[in-house]
Amino acid sequence: MSNKVFILGGRGRIGASVGQDIPTRTEAKITITGRTLQARDDIAEYLSPRAI
């Protein structure tokens, strides 16, 4: 598996679920995007310190 993951739409139900699951199963760095910078920042803070 790759050591980097890109999630487009990370604040939605599916994107957030994937974002929560990945850190529990891998050591991958997660890049998350959202429609707004605030949405992106909120979900990145919630999910993991590995979210960049």
Residue frames as qw, qx, qy, qz and C-alpha x, y, z in Angstrom:
[[0.000, 0.890, 0.457, 0.000, 0.00, 0.00, 0.00],
 [0.338, 0.657, -0.034, 0.673, 1.11, 3.55, -0.69],
 [0.439, -0.314, -0.490, 0.685, 2.44, 5.67, 2.13],
 [0.094, 0.175, 0.043, -0.979, 0.37, 8.65, 0.95],
 [0.125, 0.542, 0.827, 0.076, -3.41, 8.95, 0.59],
 [0.077, -0.013, -0.116, -0.990, -5.37, 11.83, -0.99],
 [0.081, 0.535, 0.823, -0.172, -9.02, 12.24, 0.05],
 [0.063, -0.171, -0.289, -0.940, -11.12, 14.57, -2.05],
 [0.560, -0.438, -0.307, -0.633, -14.28, 15.61, -0.20],
 [0.407, 0.078, -0.804, 0.427, -13.06, 14.58, 3.22],
 [0.243, -0.068, 0.464, -0.849, -15.86, 16.24, 5.16],
 [0.708, -0.033, -0.333, -0.621, -18.62, 14.17, 3.61],
 [0.857, -0.305, 0.275, -0.313, -19.85, 10.95, 5.16],
 [0.966, 0.207, -0.027, 0.150, -17.82, 8.60, 2.97],
 [0.464, 0.665, -0.330, 0.483, -14.66, 10.71, 2.87],
 [0.351, -0.659, 0.437, -0.501, -14.68, 11.19, 6.63],
 [0.943, -0.201, 0.203, -0.171, -15.22, 7.46, 7.19],
 [0.859, 0.381, -0.146, 0.310, -12.31, 6.60, 4.92],
 [0.179, 0.731, -0.364, 0.549, -10.20, 9.24, 6.62],
 [0.618, -0.558, 0.382, -0.402, -10.95, 7.70, 10.01],
 [0.991, -0.013, 0.126, -0.045, -10.25, 4.16, 8.86],
 [0.693, 0.605, -0.283, 0.272, -6.92, 4.70, 7.08],
 [0.007, -0.706, 0.557, -0.437, -4.87, 5.75, 10.14],
 [0.759, -0.348, 0.439, -0.332, -6.05, 2.69, 12.06],
 [0.955, 0.178, 0.237, 0.018, -4.84, 0.32, 9.33],
 [0.733, 0.478, -0.004, 0.485, -1.77, 2.01, 7.82],
 [0.486, -0.517, -0.059, 0.703, 1.07, 4.41, 8.49],
 [0.387, 0.523, 0.428, 0.627, 0.10, 6.50, 5.46],
 [0.059, -0.282, -0.136, 0.948, 0.17, 10.29, 5.45],
 [0.224, 0.650, 0.725, 0.047, -3.28, 11.63, 4.61],
 [0.038, -0.072, 0.156, 0.984, -4.00, 14.68, 2.46],
 [0.128, 0.605, 0.770, -0.157, -7.60, 15.87, 2.80],
 [0.013, 0.095, 0.232, 0.968, -9.42, 18.49, 0.76],
 [0.132, 0.599, 0.720, -0.324, -12.81, 20.08, 1.21],
 [0.274, 0.774, 0.441, 0.362, -14.91, 22.71, -0.51],
 [0.087, -0.944, 0.088, -0.305, -13.64, 25.38, 1.85],
 [0.367, 0.475, -0.632, 0.490, -10.44, 25.81, 3.79],
 [0.449, -0.380, 0.476, -0.653, -12.40, 25.75, 7.05],
 [0.946, -0.002, -0.006, -0.324, -14.04, 22.41, 6.16],
 [0.767, 0.383, -0.461, 0.230, -10.64, 20.95, 5.30],
 [0.092, 0.498, -0.597, 0.623, -9.08, 22.24, 8.51],
 [0.681, -0.306, 0.292, -0.597, -11.95, 20.96, 10.66],
 [0.982, 0.055, -0.087, -0.158, -11.80, 17.41, 9.31],
 [0.621, 0.467, -0.508, 0.371, -8.00, 17.28, 9.32],
 [0.158, -0.492, 0.560, -0.648, -7.91, 18.29, 12.98],
 [0.813, -0.186, 0.218, -0.507, -10.60, 15.76, 13.86],
 [0.940, 0.224, -0.233, -0.109, -9.11, 12.80, 12.01],
 [0.915, -0.156, -0.036, 0.370, -5.46, 12.56, 12.83],
 [0.261, -0.836, 0.251, 0.412, -2.23, 14.38, 13.48],
 [0.521, -0.112, 0.662, 0.528, -0.98, 12.57, 10.37],
 [0.411, 0.760, 0.489, 0.125, -3.42, 14.46, 8.17],
 [0.377, -0.325, 0.167, 0.851, -1.54, 17.09, 6.18]]
